[in-house]
Amino acid sequence: MKIQWFPGHMTKALREMEQNIKLVDLVIYVLDARAPKSCINPQFPEFLGNKPIIYVLNKIDLADDRETTLWLKYFNNQPNAMALSLNSTMTNASKVVVGGMEKMLAKKLERNREKGITLPLRAMVIGVPNCGKSTLINNLCGKYKAITGDRPSVTRATQWVRIAGTMEILDTPGTLWPSFEDDETAHNLAYINAIKDEVLDSAELVLDFIAKMLEIYREPFLARYNLEYREDFSPVDYLEGVCKNRKFVLRGGEVDWERGAKAILDDFRKGRIGKITLDRL
């Protein structure tokens, strides 16, 4: 299944981010911990330059703990970077981000103090749609200043938000890129809901998802739907099994493939299948 989704507002957002990067001291790069590699926009390095980066692996409550540890190590080894993990919906979870900003910009803070400068330190928050950027910002400022929603492309414009008294962060719209480098990246982004479901064929998408689950998380997937593994079964057979077990049947006895597909995606996105990480090192 080929996937492409790049609405017009994202082109404008990328231009604004490129213009605003010179106004900030640091970049907070929010990644969905379930697919951290897939969340890396290949266009960002072109304008981020040598800005310090804090990679925030968000939604760790939904991701495989072992894989999150490996990804933290990977991003911490990137030049001029720091990696943190959190669940931005938890109260005060973002304190580690403030601490990371202070650590990354310690020299500039010291220089400003020595010169008596009181200008705030500024950071830009970037990431793909629905990675939890706005929820993180609300956590940082302690108030609901950024618009949030459990769907992609809720934030449509940039906005500055004051946090921690001496810091400001620039919230930016979730952005993708015009052409996905490979199908796996596109599919992972679709699974985590970084791409609007309305532009996808849910039944076709979930067949690829089932194939991936059978490869890397077979036991929790089968246990969730009370299914048995059979080598002669295809993803279609497993989807049919889910539909029959859940009684997703249309009038006349026909299987409701669409309803079954949406149920599986919803189960994954809400952690009901288990803690899953799609990208592997």
N, C-alpha and C positions, 0 to 999 in steps of 0.2 A: 504494500500500500504506500503510494507516494503522498507525502504531506508537504504543503507549502502554505504559509500564512504570514503575511507581512502587510497589515493595514497601513493606510497612508499616514496616520498620526505618528507611527513609529519612525518614519523618515524625518519628520519634523523634530521629534524628540531626540534623535541621534545628532542632528545639527545643533540643537540647543545644548546638549551635553558637551559637544566638542567646543562650543563657545565658552561654556561655563567652567570647563576644567581648569582654566587658568586662574579662576577665582578661589580655588580650594587648595588646602594643604595636604589633603589625604582622601583616599577613596575607600568607601565601605562597600565591598562587593558581596551581595547576599546571594547565596547559592542554596538550592534545595538539597539537603543532605542525601536524599534518595537518588539524585542524579547530578552530582556536582560537576562532573566533566561536561555533561550535556548542557549545563547552564552557562558555560563559558562562551561568551559572544566573541567570535573571531575578529570582529571589527573593532572591539574596544582597545586593544593594544596600540592601534594606529594613533589614537589621540590621548591615551592615558599617559604615555611617555614614561618618565621615571617617578611618577607620583607614588608615595608609599601606599600600600594596599592592605586593608584588613579583610581577609576572606572570612565571611560569617556563614558557617554551615548551619542553616536553619532547619527547623522541623525534625530535630534529632529524635524526637519521640516516635517518629514514624520510620526511622532508618535503622539499618543493621548496625549495632554498636561496634562490632569488629571492623566493619568496612569504614565507618566514620573515623575510627582511630587511624586507619591507614591513610585516609584522605587528609586528615589534619596534618599528619607527618609530611605528606606530599606538598601541601600548600605552604607549610611552614618552611620548607626548603626552597621556595621560590625567592628570587632576589627582592630585597626591600619589602618583604611581606610578612604578615602575621596571620595565623589561622585560629579561629575560635569556633566553638559549637554551642548551640543553644536552641531552646524552644521559645520563640518570641512571644508566645501567648501566655507564658508564665510571668507572674508579677516579679519585677526587678531582675528579670533574666538578662536585660540589656546592660546591667552594670559592668559586665566584663568588657563590653564594647567601649564604654567610656574609659575604663582602665587601659584598654588597648590603645585608644587614641592618645591618651596622656603619655603612654610609654613610647609609642612611635614618634610622637612630636615633642619629646622631652627636651631636646636641644633647642628647639624653637621657643618653647615655653620659657626656658631659662633665659634665652636672649631677650625675649620680650620683657621679662621681669627686670633684667638688668638695665634695659633702656627705658623702663617705665611705660611701655606700650600696653594698652588695654584692649586692643583689637581682638575680637573673638577668633578662635581657630575654626576653620571651616572644612567640612567634609561633604563629599557627594556620595549619595547612596544609589547604587546601580544594581540591576539584576533583570532576569527574565520576568514576564508576567506571572503573577500568583506565587512568587517565591517567598512572600511575607515581608517585603520591604516596608510597607505602610504600617503593618502591625509592629514591626521592630521600632519604627520611628515613634509610634504612639507609646510604646514601652519606654523608650528613651526619654521622652518629654513628660511622661506621666499623665498625659491628657490625650483625648481623641482629636488631634489636630490634623491627622492625615486620614484620607478616605480609605476604608478597607473593604474587602469583599472576597468571598470564596469563589472567585472567578477571575480569569485573566483580563487585563486592561481596565482596571478600575481607576487607577491614577492616570489622568490624561495630560496633566501639565506639571511643570516644575514648581516647587514651593519651598521656601526657606523656613526652617523651624529651629528655634532656640532651645538648646538643651544644656544641662549642667552649668548654667550661668555664664560660662566663658566660651561656650562652643555653639556653633550653628551647623546644621546639616541641611543639605539640599536634597529633597525627595525628587525623584525623577520617574517618569512613566516606565513600566516594564517594557523592555524592548527585545525583539528577536533580530534576525538578520534575513536579508532577502532570499538567500538560497542556503539550504541546509547541506552541510558537507557530506553527510551520509544518512541513510535511512534510520539507523539505530538512534542517532541523536534526535531526529525528528520524532520518532516513536516514543522515546523516553520523555520528551517534552510534552507530548500528547497525553501520555499516561499520568503525569503529575499535574495535568490541567493547566499547563502554560500556554496551550493552544486551545482556542474555543471549541467546545464539543460540537457546536452548530456547524462547523466547517468539516467535520469528520464523519466517516461512516463507522459508527460505534461497533457494529457487529464485526466488520472486517478488522478494525483495530484490535478488538479484544481477542481475536484468534491469534494475532501475533503476540499479544500479552500472555495468553495461555501458554504458547510455545516457550516463551522466555521463562515463565514460572516453572514449567516442567524441567527446564534446564538448570535453573539456579536455586529455586525454592519449591521443589516438588512436594515434599512432605507437608509443609504448612498449607500449601494450596489445596492438595487433595483432602487434608483434614478439615479445612474450612467448609468444603462442599460435600463431605461424606462420600468421596469417590475413591475408586481403586485404580492403581496404575496398571495399564496394559500397553505392551509394546506395539500392538496392532491398532491402537487408538490414535486418531488425529485430534488436533485442537477442536475440530468441529464436533467430534464425539464427546469431548469433555464439556463443551458449551451446551450440548444437548442434555448431558447428564445434569448439569447445574439447573437448566430450565425445568427439567422433569422433577428434580428433587424439590425445587422451589415452587412447583406448580405454575410455572410461567407458560401457560398453554392458552392458545386462542380458541375461539369458537370453532368447533369441527375437529379439535384435537391437534391442530398445527402448533408446533413449538413457537413461542414468542421470542425469537432470537434477539431482537432489539432490547427487550426488557431484561433478558438475561445478561446481555453485554453491559448494559448500563449498571446493573447490580454488581457485577464483578469489578468494574472500574471504580464504583463508589466504595466497595469494600476495600480495595487497595488504597484509595486516597484517604480513607478514614482509619487505616491501620487494622482493619478487622482480619486480614489474612495473616498479619504478623509484621514484624519490623523488617522492611525490605529496602535494599539498596540495589538499584539497577545498574549503575556504573561500577565497574571493577578495575582495579589497578593491575 
